[in-house]
Amino acid sequence: MPEETPEIRLKRLHIRSWRRGMKEMDLLLGPFSDGPIRALNAAALDAYEALLDENDQDLFRWFSGAAAVPSEHLAMVQYIQSSRN
């Protein structure tokens, strides 16, 4: 199987961001995947992809401030939140 190109990876992450299963998470992550995601380097994309592997209920609690964000996701959650302003 050929290696995934950066363009294909961005498209795959875009779909995963907009089709979460929980509308609130679609609305938080979808717009990020529409533009700001393109500024991420490969390591940051890895971190974003790891974040997408988490379940929506946890993600929502982290983004809403109802629960503390685990340290391995803190920088990415903060980056996504700052890109919304």
PALUMNU-100916 format. One line per 2 residues: number of its first residue (from 1); their letters; for each residue x, y, z of C-alpha. Coordinates in pm, 1 decimal. Layout:
NUM	A	X,Y,Z  ...
//
This chain:
1	MP	0.0,0.0,0.0  147.7,338.5,-95.2
3	EE	232.1,589.8,174.1  -39.7,842.4,249.6
5	TP	28.8,1185.9,100.0  -9.1,1498.7,316.1
7	EI	-308.9,1604.7,106.1  -485.6,1270.6,154.0
9	RL	-411.9,1282.1,526.5  -565.8,1628.5,558.4
11	KR	-875.2,1511.5,371.0  -907.0,1206.1,596.0
13	LH	-870.8,1419.1,911.1  -1122.8,1667.1,769.3
15	IR	-1383.8,1392.0,733.1  -1308.4,1257.3,1081.7
17	SW	-1344.1,1609.5,1223.2  -1683.2,1676.8,1063.8
19	RR	-1833.1,1330.9,1118.2  -1778.2,1273.0,1487.4
21	GM	-2114.1,1135.3,1590.6  -2182.5,1417.2,1832.7
23	KE	-2296.2,1741.3,1668.5  -2124.5,1957.1,1930.0
25	MD	-1789.8,1800.2,1843.3  -1858.3,1839.7,1470.7
27	LL	-1904.8,2211.4,1535.8  -1584.8,2236.9,1741.0
29	LG	-1351.3,2027.1,1527.2  -1501.7,2074.4,1181.4
31	PF	-1416.5,2442.7,1142.3  -1064.4,2371.2,1266.9
33	SD	-1025.4,2115.6,989.0  -1154.6,2368.7,735.0
35	GP	-846.4,2587.6,764.7  -629.2,2612.7,1075.8
37	IR	-529.0,2246.0,1049.1  -322.9,2331.2,738.8
39	AL	-72.8,2519.3,957.8  16.7,2204.3,1153.4
41	NA	341.8,2018.3,1093.4  355.9,1636.9,1081.5
43	AA	411.8,1600.5,1457.5  117.8,1829.1,1535.7
45	LD	-98.8,1635.8,1290.2  -3.9,1320.8,1481.2
47	AY	-118.6,1489.6,1801.8  -444.2,1598.7,1637.2
49	EA	-505.4,1248.9,1507.4  -447.2,1108.1,1856.6
51	LL	-703.2,1357.1,1988.2  -954.2,1238.1,1727.8
53	DE	-909.6,884.0,1858.6  -1069.4,988.3,2189.6
55	ND	-1442.5,949.4,2240.9  -1671.3,1245.6,2189.3
57	QD	-1802.4,1258.0,2544.7  -1450.6,1304.0,2682.1
59	LF	-1360.7,1555.6,2412.3  -1670.5,1759.6,2485.8
61	RW	-1596.5,1765.8,2858.4  -1237.9,1878.4,2788.5
63	FS	-1337.0,2152.4,2543.9  -1620.0,2277.0,2765.6
65	GA	-1399.2,2287.0,3074.2  -1611.9,2031.6,3259.8
67	AA	-1308.4,1804.6,3299.1  -933.6,1853.5,3296.1
69	VP	-762.0,1782.8,2965.6  -505.2,1501.9,2989.0
71	SE	-151.9,1633.5,2952.6  -91.9,1450.3,2625.3
73	HL	-379.2,1643.6,2462.6  -354.5,1977.2,2642.6
75	AM	-143.3,2162.2,2385.3  -365.0,2053.7,2095.7
77	VQ	-688.9,2140.1,2275.3  -548.0,2484.6,2359.3
79	YI	-433.0,2533.9,2000.1  -776.2,2442.9,1862.3
81	QS	-948.1,2672.6,2111.7  -715.0,2961.0,2027.1
83	SR	-779.1,2913.8,1655.0  -1150.4,2979.4,1713.8
85	N	-1089.6,3334.3,1838.7
//
